[in-house]
């Protein structure tokens, strides 16, 4: 039997649950890295260039791709240049697209939040149950209690607490990092959209005149 399987056997049912949470947490972290990369969370140059072109001559980037920032900026530029929409309607449409895009970027974070919260609690529960079992064994053995047996039962009980923390800490760190990345994207979007709505493209000015 491998050392890992041996620890799982000693930890009881609780540590198996914690092990399952570790697998789920790792899968979510890898998936979020992939998803945020696809959404262009660490990019933004194309959106910056598109806003600058729109500000100068009213050019709307009608291409595809470019990540989350570009998706929202494109929606804002199309709404601003749509003569059927009033300014307030254009803002509402842009906000709708931005909210939907940011909600997509935040998908899966709740799972990491739950794992970082309940993994230590499960570990503590396993420790309490293990300590109860260890002291019951001590009571049963009476005067012939073997200190080494008691010590073995205690370290096995503490194993679940260590496992719970080992799962919760990476999940909490990943959650904090992902939230910081998404907050940065939201801040960038706010700046880009303000610039779109405050822009006075030459093409639009001519049309207005």
Buried (B, 14 or more C-beta within 10 A) or exposed (E): EEEEEEBBEBBBEBBEBBBEBBEBBBEBBEEBBEBBEEBBBEBBEBBBEBBEBBBEEBBBBEEEEBBBBBBBBBBBBBBBBEEEBEEEEBBEBBBEBBEEBBEEBBEBBEBBBBBBEBBBEBBBBBBBBBBEBBBEBBEEEEEEEEEEEBEEBBEBBBBBBBBBBBBBEBBBEBBEEBBEBBEEBBEBBEEBBEBBBEBEBEBBEEEEE
